[in-house]
Amino acid sequence: MTQASETTDGPGEVDNERLVFFSDAVVAIALTLLALELPVPHGSSDNEVWRAFREHLPDYAMFLLSFAVIAA
């Protein structure tokens, strides 16, 4: 068992802190996995890159929506 430090109110406080850190880590991993699936637009000029970005716009929109839902 872990012992509560002098700065906390008791063992329950330490358990809550661990739960918060764990949930933050889970959210960070989920968001990272979402970002890995994003397509990278390629092109030799700015216009080609923007055109490639527009072709994958639904993918980026779904990423932003998923990001907002998970972050909330």
Backbone hydrogen bonds, N-H to C=O, Kabsch-Sander energy under -0.5 kcal/mol:
donor,donor_aa,acceptor,acceptor_aa,energy
8,T,5,S,-1.1
13,E,10,G,-0.6
14,V,10,G,-1.2
15,D,11,P,-2.0
16,N,12,G,-2.1
17,E,13,E,-1.9
18,R,14,V,-2.0
19,L,15,D,-2.0
20,V,16,N,-2.3
21,F,17,E,-2.3
22,F,18,R,-2.5
23,S,19,L,-2.5
24,D,20,V,-2.2
25,A,21,F,-2.0
26,V,22,F,-2.3
27,V,23,S,-2.2
28,A,24,D,-2.3
29,I,25,A,-2.3
30,A,26,V,-2.4
31,L,27,V,-2.5
32,T,28,A,-1.9
33,L,29,I,-2.5
34,L,30,A,-1.8
35,A,31,L,-2.0
36,L,32,T,-1.7
37,E,33,L,-0.7
37,E,34,L,-0.9
38,L,35,A,-1.3
49,V,45,S,-2.0
50,W,46,D,-2.5
51,R,47,N,-2.2
52,A,48,E,-2.3
53,F,49,V,-2.4
54,R,50,W,-2.5
55,E,51,R,-1.8
56,H,52,A,-1.2
57,L,54,R,-1.1
59,D,56,H,-0.6
60,Y,56,H,-1.8
61,A,57,L,-2.6
62,M,58,P,-2.3
63,F,59,D,-1.8
64,L,60,Y,-2.4
65,L,61,A,-2.2
66,S,62,M,-2.6
67,F,63,F,-2.8
68,A,64,L,-2.2
69,V,65,L,-2.3
70,I,66,S,-2.6
71,A,67,F,-2.7
72,A,68,A,-1.6
